[in-house]
Amino acid sequence: MLAQQRQQAILEKVRNSGGVRVADLVRELGVSDMTIRRDLEVLAERGLVEKVHGGATAAGPGSTEEPGFTAKSVRQQAEKETIARSAAGLVRPATAVALSAGTTTWTLAHHLVDVPELTVITNSIRIADVFHRSPRADRTVVLTGGVRTPSDALVGPVAVSAIRRLHVDTLFLGVHGMSARAGFTTPNLLEAETDRELVASARRLVVTADHTKWGTVGISTIAELAEAHVVITDSGLPDEARQELAASAGELIITEPQQESEIATR
C-alpha cells in the first residue's frame, strides 16, 4: 500500500470512529509504529486530524466557531428527535422547566406543547415561538431578554439578570461540545455565562447532546460533566465516551435513532 493510500485509509477510520490508536493501525495495516506516526504527522499538518497521545482524533471546529441555527438544525435530525422524545419523558405536569437555546432543545419543545400546567423559561426566541404557535391557557412561557447570537440565543447581562431571579425544577441544556477535559462547552463567551446562570437556577440538570458533540470543545465551559444529573445522547456515542459519561454524570441515557422516514416533518 502506498503512503497516500495508507493515509487515506487512516483518515477514513478517523472520520468513521472519531479517533484511532497507533497500536491498532500498526496491526491492521501491517506497517511499523514509526510509519504510522509519520502518517499521522502528515495528516495533522494538513489539518485533517489532531494528534493525541497514542493516536489521533478527528479535527474539530475552532473553539469559537459558532454555526447558525439553520445550519445546525439539519444536522443529526434522527438523533435529536430520539433524544428529545426521551427528554420529554422526564417532564411532569405542573412543573417549571428551563430550555437553553439550541436545536436539540428546540426539538424537545415540540414534544412539550401538550404538557398541562407547564412553566417554561427559555433564552431562545425559536423555542418561545414553538409554544406561541401551540397556545395553552394553563401554560406560562418566560422569554429572557438579551443580545441575540448567531445560534439565536439571547445572552448577556439582561438575560443573566432575568434568570438569576428564577428557580426551576429541571434545566434541559443543549451544548456545542462535551469532553472529559473541558466538560460541557460553548463557542460563545456570553452564552456560556448565561447558560451557567441557567444551571445555577435548576434543581436538576439534564444535558441533551448527540454523539457528534463528544470531543468538540468550545472556548468556554458551561458545566463539568459531573454537574449533570442526566445526560441523554444516542447510540453513536463511542464506548470510551460512554464509560467516561457513565462514571461522571449521575445517569447516562442512550437512545436509538429512528429511521428518517419515521421522523415527523416540522
C-alpha positions as CSV (number, residue, x, y, z in Angstrom):
1,M,0.0,0.0,0.0
2,L,1.4,3.4,-1.0
3,A,1.8,6.1,1.7
4,Q,-1.0,8.2,0.2
5,Q,-3.4,5.2,0.1
6,R,-2.5,4.3,3.7
7,Q,-3.1,7.9,4.9
8,Q,-6.5,7.9,3.2
9,A,-7.4,4.7,4.9
10,I,-6.3,6.1,8.2
11,L,-8.3,9.3,7.6
12,E,-11.5,7.3,6.8
13,K,-11.1,5.3,10.0
14,V,-10.8,8.6,12.0
15,R,-13.9,10.0,10.4
16,N,-15.9,6.9,10.9
17,S,-15.0,6.3,14.5
18,G,-13.8,9.7,15.7
19,G,-10.3,8.5,16.6
20,V,-7.7,5.8,16.1
21,R,-4.9,4.3,18.1
22,V,-1.3,3.8,16.7
23,A,-1.2,0.2,18.0
24,D,-4.4,-0.7,16.2
25,L,-3.3,0.8,13.0
26,V,0.1,-1.0,13.1
27,R,-1.8,-4.3,13.5
28,E,-4.4,-3.6,10.8
29,L,-2.2,-2.1,8.2
30,G,0.9,-4.3,8.8
31,V,3.4,-1.5,9.0
32,S,5.7,-0.2,11.7
33,D,4.9,2.1,14.6
34,M,7.2,4.8,13.1
35,T,5.4,4.6,9.8
36,I,2.0,5.2,11.3
37,R,3.3,8.1,13.4
38,R,4.7,9.7,10.3
39,D,1.4,9.2,8.5
40,L,-0.5,10.9,11.4
41,E,2.0,13.7,11.4
42,V,1.3,14.3,7.7
43,L,-2.4,14.3,8.2
44,A,-2.1,16.6,11.3
45,E,0.0,19.1,9.3
46,R,-2.8,19.2,6.7
47,G,-5.4,19.9,9.4
48,L,-7.2,16.7,8.8
49,V,-6.7,15.0,12.2
50,E,-5.5,16.1,15.6
51,K,-2.6,14.1,17.2
52,V,-3.2,12.9,20.7
53,H,-1.1,10.6,23.0
54,G,-1.1,7.2,21.3
55,G,-3.1,8.1,18.3
56,A,-5.3,10.8,16.6
57,T,-8.8,12.2,16.7
58,A,-10.9,13.9,14.1
59,A,-10.0,17.5,13.6
60,G,-12.8,19.5,15.3
61,P,-14.0,23.0,14.6
62,G,-12.3,26.0,16.1
63,S,-13.2,26.8,19.7
64,T,-15.0,30.0,18.8
65,E,-16.7,28.7,15.6
66,E,-20.5,29.1,16.0
67,P,-22.7,27.8,13.3
68,G,-26.1,29.5,12.8
69,F,-29.4,27.9,13.9
70,T,-30.4,26.9,10.4
71,A,-27.1,25.2,9.7
72,K,-27.3,23.2,13.0
73,S,-30.9,22.3,12.6
74,V,-30.3,20.0,9.6
75,R,-27.5,18.0,11.4
76,Q,-28.2,14.7,13.1
77,Q,-32.0,15.1,12.9
78,A,-32.8,11.5,13.7
79,E,-30.5,11.6,16.8
80,K,-32.0,14.9,18.0
81,E,-35.5,13.5,17.6
82,T,-35.0,10.4,19.7
83,I,-33.1,12.4,22.3
84,A,-36.0,14.9,22.5
85,R,-38.5,12.1,23.0
86,S,-36.5,10.6,25.8
87,A,-36.1,14.0,27.5
88,A,-39.8,14.8,27.2
89,G,-40.5,11.7,29.3
90,L,-38.7,13.4,32.3
91,V,-41.2,16.3,32.3
92,R,-44.2,16.1,34.6
93,P,-47.3,18.4,34.5
94,A,-47.4,21.4,36.8
95,T,-43.6,21.9,36.9
96,A,-41.2,24.6,35.9
97,V,-38.6,23.8,33.3
98,A,-35.9,25.8,31.5
99,L,-34.7,25.1,28.0
100,S,-31.5,26.6,26.8
101,A,-31.1,27.8,23.2
102,G,-30.2,25.1,20.7
103,T,-31.6,22.8,18.0
104,T,-32.0,19.7,20.3
105,T,-33.8,21.7,22.9
106,W,-35.9,23.3,20.1
107,T,-36.8,19.8,19.0
108,L,-37.7,18.9,22.6
109,A,-40.0,22.0,22.8
110,H,-42.3,20.4,20.2
111,H,-42.8,17.4,22.5
112,L,-43.7,19.6,25.4
113,V,-46.6,21.6,23.9
114,D,-49.2,19.3,25.3
115,V,-47.9,19.0,28.8
116,P,-50.5,20.7,31.1
117,E,-49.8,23.5,33.6
118,L,-46.2,23.8,32.5
119,T,-44.0,26.9,33.1
120,V,-41.2,27.3,30.6
121,I,-38.2,29.5,30.9
122,T,-36.0,30.0,27.8
123,N,-33.4,32.3,26.3
124,S,-34.4,31.1,22.8
125,I,-36.7,33.1,20.5
126,R,-37.2,29.9,18.4
127,I,-38.3,27.8,21.4
128,A,-40.6,30.5,22.7
129,D,-42.2,30.6,19.2
130,V,-42.9,26.8,19.3
131,F,-45.1,27.4,22.4
132,H,-46.6,30.5,21.0
133,R,-47.8,28.6,17.9
134,S,-49.5,26.0,20.2
135,P,-51.1,28.1,22.9
136,R,-52.5,26.7,26.1
137,A,-54.3,28.8,28.8
138,D,-52.6,26.8,31.6
139,R,-49.0,27.4,30.3
140,T,-46.6,30.2,31.2
141,V,-43.7,31.0,28.9
142,V,-40.9,33.3,30.1
143,L,-38.5,34.6,27.4
144,T,-35.4,36.3,28.7
145,G,-34.2,39.5,27.1
146,G,-30.7,39.9,25.9
147,V,-28.4,40.1,22.9
148,R,-29.1,37.7,20.0
149,T,-26.3,35.3,19.0
150,P,-25.8,33.5,15.6
151,S,-27.4,30.4,17.1
152,D,-30.4,32.5,18.1
153,A,-29.7,32.5,21.9
154,L,-30.4,35.6,24.0
155,V,-27.4,36.3,26.1
156,G,-25.6,39.0,28.1
157,P,-26.4,40.9,31.3
158,V,-30.1,41.4,30.6
159,A,-30.6,37.6,30.2
160,V,-28.4,36.9,33.3
161,S,-30.3,39.3,35.4
162,A,-33.7,37.8,34.5
163,I,-32.6,34.2,35.1
164,R,-30.9,35.0,38.4
165,R,-34.3,35.6,40.0
166,L,-35.8,32.4,38.8
167,H,-35.8,28.8,40.1
168,V,-36.8,25.8,38.0
169,D,-37.3,22.1,38.6
170,T,-35.3,21.0,35.6
171,L,-33.0,22.6,33.0
172,F,-32.6,20.9,29.6
173,L,-29.2,22.1,28.4
174,G,-28.1,22.0,24.8
175,V,-24.3,22.2,24.3
176,H,-21.9,22.8,21.5
177,G,-19.4,20.2,22.7
178,M,-18.5,17.9,25.6
179,S,-15.3,16.3,26.7
180,A,-13.7,14.7,29.7
181,R,-11.2,17.6,30.0
182,A,-13.4,20.6,29.3
183,G,-16.9,19.4,30.3
184,F,-19.9,20.9,28.5
185,T,-18.8,23.9,26.4
186,T,-20.0,26.6,24.0
187,P,-18.1,28.8,21.5
188,N,-19.7,32.0,22.7
189,L,-18.4,33.6,25.9
190,L,-21.7,35.4,26.7
191,E,-23.8,32.3,26.1
192,A,-21.6,30.4,28.5
193,E,-22.2,33.0,31.2
194,T,-26.0,32.9,30.5
195,D,-26.1,29.1,30.5
196,R,-24.1,28.9,33.8
197,E,-26.9,31.1,35.3
198,L,-29.5,28.6,34.0
199,V,-27.5,25.8,35.6
200,A,-27.5,27.6,38.9
201,S,-31.3,28.2,38.7
202,A,-32.2,24.5,38.3
203,R,-32.6,21.7,40.8
204,R,-31.8,19.1,38.1
205,L,-29.5,19.5,35.1
206,V,-30.3,17.3,32.0
207,V,-27.9,17.7,29.1
208,T,-29.2,16.8,25.7
209,A,-26.4,16.2,23.2
210,D,-26.0,13.9,20.2
211,H,-22.8,11.8,19.8
212,T,-21.1,14.2,17.5
213,K,-20.7,16.7,20.4
214,W,-18.2,14.4,22.1
215,G,-14.7,15.6,21.6
216,T,-15.8,19.0,20.4
217,V,-14.5,21.8,22.7
218,G,-15.8,25.4,22.7
219,I,-13.9,28.2,24.1
220,S,-15.9,28.4,27.4
221,T,-17.1,25.7,29.9
222,I,-20.7,25.8,31.0
223,A,-20.5,23.0,33.5
224,E,-18.3,20.0,34.3
225,L,-19.5,16.5,33.3
226,A,-20.1,15.7,37.0
227,E,-22.6,18.5,37.4
228,A,-25.1,16.8,35.0
229,H,-27.8,14.8,36.8
230,V,-28.7,13.2,33.5
231,V,-27.0,13.1,30.0
232,I,-29.2,12.0,27.1
233,T,-27.4,11.1,23.9
234,D,-27.6,8.5,21.1
235,S,-26.2,5.1,20.3
236,G,-23.5,6.6,18.0
237,L,-21.5,7.6,21.1
238,P,-18.1,5.8,21.2
239,D,-17.6,3.2,24.0
240,E,-14.8,5.3,25.6
241,A,-17.1,8.3,25.8
242,R,-19.9,6.2,27.3
243,Q,-17.6,5.0,30.0
244,E,-16.5,8.5,30.8
245,L,-20.0,9.9,31.0
246,A,-21.4,6.9,32.9
247,A,-18.7,7.4,35.5
248,S,-19.0,11.2,35.7
249,A,-22.7,12.1,35.2
250,G,-25.5,11.0,37.5
251,E,-27.2,9.0,34.8
252,L,-26.5,8.3,31.2
253,I,-29.4,7.6,28.8
254,I,-28.5,6.1,25.4
255,T,-31.3,6.4,22.7
256,E,-31.6,4.6,19.4
257,P,-32.3,7.0,16.5
258,Q,-35.3,6.3,14.3
259,Q,-35.3,6.0,10.6
260,E,-35.6,9.2,8.7
261,S,-39.0,8.2,7.3
262,E,-40.3,7.9,10.9
263,I,-39.3,11.5,11.8
264,A,-42.2,13.9,11.6
265,T,-41.6,16.9,9.4
266,R,-41.6,20.2,11.4
